[in-house]
Amino acid sequence: MTNDLTHQPAHVQLRALDRGEISSRELLDLHLAQIDASQINAVVTRDDSAARAAAHAADERRARSESTGVLNGLPLTIKDSFETAGLRTTSGAEDLADHVPTRDADAVARLRHQGAVIMGKTNTPAYCQDLHTDNALFGPTLNPHDPKHTTGGSSGGPAAAVAAHLTPADLGSDLAGSLRLPAHYCGVYGLRPTHGLIPARGHIPRPPGWITSSDMVTPGPLARHPRDLDLLLAALTTPSPDENTPWRVTLPTAQRPIGQLRVAVWADDASCPVDRNIADAVAALEGTLASAGASVHRTAGSVRFAESLRLFEQLLHATTTAATDDAAGAAELAAARDLHTDDASPRAAILRHRTQTHRAWLRANEERLRLQQTWHRFFTDGQYDVLITPAAPTAAIPAGSRSLMVDGVERSFFDQTGWANLTSHIGLPSLVMPIAHGADGLPIGVQLVGPAYSDRTLLVMAEHLALLLGGTAEGVIAPRSG
């Protein structure tokens, strides 16, 4: 085996391990060499000795023919927002530069229980609070397709590391599109699973050691092939022994060929318009699906984009207040009281949401549950298997830019995640997959959305699409360099 194995998807690497074509220790060293040679600053913390010890243990288990997990011996990286026992976890923040947890985040513990070898941590903006991956502690992560363009955030380090073949897969997180936007910008597959399938305990923010987390943050995998997402989904939905959980999750798997699928396409919306590159890619995908026999219907869905986004923003800013200390909370409350009633600025809206009453939040949560029912009816009454939307209004924007230009018209910087946030507060499974390159050579992806617990239907759909689009074993979007 040569370094070419690092360019294969995770399921191919696991097959090589199972066949004895390479050891876990050798596979780890190949990836570490890739990381050493990389210039994109995606992997920011390593403990090679601990990783080699874990790989050696995996090799010994395999030699004894012991029953192992689905990821036995596979090297992986982890977003630096997840606590890792004995391995520095900073969430990109200077005040956590020396934080070394004593306990794994639950999602990390599940991956280890399934045999994964944790070889390092990937970069994220400070406390995961930006759509660019850059921080004062480690600096920026560069997009492997073009270093002049952003990786997105906050899971930009994970997406870039996967795209550049530094790791076969990574554990990211998604609160407001922060896993799916980097997947789109870096040309990889990223799954935000049905909310609640994977515990978020041990994700920063919240503060280190907290048991609770945001009521919307969702851990999820990034990889270069839908089958790899399926493998990680299996691992991430299997409780580790320390959880002492009496139940197991069995997600349904769709087996229908693509020609029997009923597909809805929400291609554009005045509240979050897309540029010509995105529109052309979505239209071409519609034609490909129709040619394969799928039933394709253009529809704006059954929710109003702007109203759904307003509710998302109210719930998003409310959930961030729990980690605020008393002094900061009091200052925000005082500032909100001083606002003029007619102040419609973004800052005023954020302050009002962060200091809303419990009664207001309960009403918003009721609205969220009703919106979930509306989405449920969209899929069941319309008999749709999947909804396809743009992943974002454009391909990757320039690195560090604080504006978004859509066909020459400036839009809100946060429109980048507008399409992703149709589902962020609703908890529906949402998968971003690469489908094309734009005129500038940057990756273009789409978002697949399904009803609750249809995660594996989306994965099957993504694999069908990759084959239709002429994909190879690891998909259709390859970076220019690592």
N, C-alpha and C positions, 0 to 999 in steps of 0.2 A: 504494500500500500504506500501511496505517496501523499503529498499535500493535497492532491485532488480530492481526497476523501472529505476534507473540510469544506469543499464546495458542494458536497452532496447534502440533501435534506436529512433531517434527523432520523427518519425511519430507515433510510439507507445505511446510515452510520450504525444504527442499532442492529441491523441485519448483519453487517460486517462483524460486529462484536459477537453476535450469537453464533456465527459460522466459524469463529476463531481466526478470522482473517487479520485481525488486529486486536491488541489488548486495550483495555480502558486507559491504562497508563500511557501507552503509545499514542492513542487518540487524543488524550489530554495534552501531551507534549506538542503534537501537531498544532492544536489550537493555540496553545501558549506562544508558539513560534509566530503564528499569524498575528496575535495581539502585539508581540514585541515589534513586529515589522510595520504595524499600522501607524498611520499619521492622523487618524481622525479623532483621537481622544474620546473614544466611546467607553472603554473599560478603565475605571479610575481607581479601583482598589482590588488587590489580589493577595492571596496567601497560597503560593505555589506548593509549599510543603504540605499544608492541610489538604489541598486538592489532590496531590499525588498520593497521600495516604488513603483518601477516600476512593481513588481510582484503583489502588492496589487491593483494597478490601473488596471492591466489586469484582476484580479479576479472581480473587480467591473464592468468592461465592460462586462464580460461574464455573471455576475448576472443580468445585465440590458438587456441582449440579444442584445447588440449593435453590429452592423456590425464591424468586426475586421479583421486584416490581417491574412495571412496564418500561421504566427508564434505566434499568440497571447498567451502570457504567458510563452513561451518556454525560459528557461535560456540558454544563449550562452556565449562563450568567444570570444575574438577578438585578433588577432595578434597585438603585441605592436607597429607595424609599422603604424597602422591606427590611426589617431587622433580621440579621443573620448572626447566630451565636458564634462568638469568637472572631467575627470578621467585621471590621469597621463599617458602620452605617451612619451616613451623614445627612441623607436627603438633600444633598447639595448645599447645606447650611454651614456657615463658618462656626456658629456656636455649637455645632455637633461634630466638629472636626476630629475629636478624640473619642467619640461615642462607640464603644464596643459592647454590643448587647450580650447578655448571658443566655438568651432564649431566642429561638427562631420565631419569626412570624408564622402564623398557622399555615399559610400557603407554602412557605419555604419548607416547613416541617413535612408537609405532604409530599413535596417533590423529593426530599431526602429519603422519606420512607419508601418511595417507589424506585430508589436506587440512583437518583441523579447525583452527579458530581458537581458541586458548586465551585466554579473556578474564578469567580470575580464578580464585582459589582459595576453596574453601568450608570452613566451620568444622567443627572436630572437637574432642572433648575431648582433654586433654593425652595425647599418645602413644596416642590411640584407646582409652583405658582407662576408659570409663564408658558407661552406657546413657542418660545425658543429654549433650547437646551444650552444654557450657559450659566455659570455662577462664579463667584469670587474665589471659591475654594479650588476648583479644578479647571475653570475656563470653558470655552465652547466645545461642543461636539460638532464635527463637520459632516455634512451630507456626503456619503460615498459617491453619489452621482455627480455632484458639483459642489465643491467646498464653499462656493460663493452663495449657496442657498441654504436655508435652514433645514434642520432635521425635524422641526416641530417640537412640541413639548406637551406634556412633560416627560413622556417615555421616549425622548429622542435618542438617548444613549442606547437603550435596548434595540430600537428599530435600526439604528445605524450599525450596531454590532452584528445584528442578524444579516443585514444587507451586505456587509463587507466580509462575511464568512469568518468572523472572529468567534462566533458561537453558532451552533445549529438552531438554538431557540433561546428565548429569554422570558422571564416573568415580569410583565409590566402591570400598570394599573391605569384605570380610566374613571375619572370623576366627571369631567366635562369634555370628553373627546380626546383626552390626553394619551390614550393608547392608539386610537384609530387615526388621528391626524398624522402622527409620525409614521405609522404604517403606510399611509397614502403617500407622504412626502418621500419616503425612503424605498418604496416599491416592494414591500413585504406584506405578508398576511398577518392580520391582527384581529383577535376575537375578544370582544367584551361579552362574556357569558351572561346568561340570565342572572339577574341580580339575586344574590343570596345563595347561589350554588357554592361559591368559594368564599371562605371567611376572610375578612380584612383585618383581623386583630394583628397588631404588630406592624401596621403600615403608618409611616410618618409623612405628613401629619395625620393623626393626633400626636401629642407629645410622646416621647419614648416611655414605654411601660404601660400606657393606657390600654384598657381592655376594650373600650368602645372605639368606634370609628364613624366616619361620615355615613349617613344613611343612603348615600348614593355611590360611594367609591366601590369599584369592582375590580379585583385582580383578574388578569387575563394573560394568555400567552401570545407571543409573536414568533413567527417562524417563516420558512421559505416554501412551505407546502401545506395544503389543508390537512393531509394525513398527520403531519407533525402536530398541528393544533389539536387534532383528535386525541393523539397520544397524551399530550400535556393536559387536555381537558379530563381524560380518564384519571390521570394522576392527581390533578387538583381537586377532583370531586370525590376522592377516596380519603376518608379521615385517617389521620395518623393515630397510632395507639394512644398517645398522650391525651387525645381529645376524648377518649372513652365514650365514643358515640355509638349507640346501638343500631343506627340505621345506615343504609347505603343508598346511593342515588343510581337509578338506572334510567338514562335518557333514551327516548325513542330514536331510532335510526331510519331515515327515509331511504328506500331502496328503488324508488321509481326512476326510470330513465328521464333524461332532461326533456324529451319530447312529450312527456306526460305532465309536466309541471305547469302550473298556472302562475304567471309572473305579473306583478304590478310594477310599473315604472313611474316614479315621481321624478321627472327629469329637471325641473326648474321651478322657481317660485320667486315672485316679485319681492318677497321679504328677504331673500338670500340668493340673488342671481349668480349664475355661473358664467365663466368665460367661454369663448368659442372652443378652445381645446377640450374643455370638460364636456361641453354640449355635444361636440362631434364624437367623442369617445363613447358617451352614453348612447347616442343614436346608433353608432356602429355596433355596439353590444346588443341593442334591441334587434337589429337586423340579423345578427348571428344567431340569437335565440330563436327568432321566428323561422329562420332557415332550418334550424334543428328540429322544428316541429312544436316548440313550446308555445303555449297560449300566452301572448304578451299584450298587456293592456296599459295604456297611459292613463294615469289617474293622479289627482292631487291628494289622494288619501282622504280620510274622513276627519282630520283635525286641521285647525287653522294654524299655519306656521307661526305667525307672530304671537298669537295667544298662547300657544304651547311654549314658545321661547320665553315669554314673560313669566309664565308659571315656573319654568325651569330656573330662571334667574332668581326668583323669589326663594325657592327652595334651596338653591345652591348657596346663596349668601347666608341663609339661616343656618345651614349645617356647619358653616365655618366658624360660627360664633362659639361653639362649645369648647374650642381649644384656646379661646381668648382668656387671658388672666383677668382678675377682677378690676385692676387699674385700667387696663386697656378697654375693657367693656364699659366701665363708667365714663371714660372719655368719649367713646363712641355714642353712648346714650346722650351725653350732654351736647355733643355736636349735632345729633339728630334733632334734639329739641330746639336748637337754634336755627334750624332750616326754615326758610320761607315756604309757605304751603304751595307756592307756584313754582318752586325750584324743580325743574325737570332734568337737571344735569345727571350724567351717569353716577357721579359721586353721591349725589343726593339719593338716588334710587338705591345704591348699595347700602348707604347708611340706614335708610328706612327698612330695608330687608334684614339687615344685621341686628336691628333693634326692634323688630316687630314683636308684638305681643304673642303669647302662647295661643290665644284665641285666633289671631290672624293666621298663625302657622297651621292650626287645626283645620281651618277653612281651606287653606292651600293644600293640605294633605288630602282632604276630602275631594278637592278638585283633581288632584293627581289620580286618586283611585277611580274616579269617574272617567278620566282620560284613559286609564288602563282598560276600562270596559269598552270604551269607544274603539281602541286599537284591537281588542279581542273580536269585536263585531266586524271590524274591517277584514280580518283574516278569515273568520268563520262564515260570515254571511256572503262575502265575496269569493269564498273558497280559494283564496290565494295561498300558495305555499310560501312565497317570499315576496318582499318588496325591495326593489332596487332604487337607490338614490345616489346622487353624487356623494363622494366622500368629503369634498370641500369645494369651494368656488373656483380654485385655481390649483395648479401644481405648486411646488414649494416656492415660497416667496424668498426674496433676498435675506441673507443672514442678518439679524439684528434690526431689520425693518420694523417700524411700529405702525405701518399702514398697509392696507390691502387694496391693490388695484385690480379691478375686474373689467377687462376690455376698456382700459383707459379711464374708468370712473372709480373714484376713491370710495371705498366702503369701510365700515367699522372693522377695526383690527380683529375683533372677536367674531366676525362673520366666518372666519376660518373654521370654526367648530359649529356653525349654525346647523348644518345637516346632521352632524353627529348628535347634537343635543336635542333632536326630535325624540330620541329614545333614552337619553341619559337619566332622566328623572322617572321614567316609566319602567325601566328595568328589563326591556326586551333584549334578547340576544341580537347582537349587531356585529357583523364581520366586514372588515375592509380587505379587499383583495386587489392586486395590481392587474390592469387590463391592457395598458398601452403606454407608449411614450408620447409626450407632447411634441410640438414643433421645436421646442428648445432642448429636446432629449430627456427632459425630466419625467419621472414616473407619473402615471395617472391611475388612480384607483376608483373603485365604486364601493358603496356600502350595501350589504345584504342584510335585511331585517326580517325577522320571523316572529311568530307568536311565542309566548313564554314557553321555555323548555324545548324549543325546536332547534337548539344549538347544532345538533348533528345533521339536521336537514340542511342548514346553511353550509356546513362543511362539505356535504355531498354535492350540493349545488356548486360550490366554489371549485371543487375538483372537476366536475363536468365542464364548467366554464373554462377552466385553465386548459383542458384538452381541446375544446372547441377553438380556443384562441391560438392554438399552435404551441402551447407551453411544453417545456421539457420536464424532466423529472422534478425540477425544483421551481417551476413556475415560469413567468414570462418576462420578468424585469431583472436584468443583471446590472450591477453597478459598473461604472467605468474602471474603478480601481478600489483597493482596500486601504 
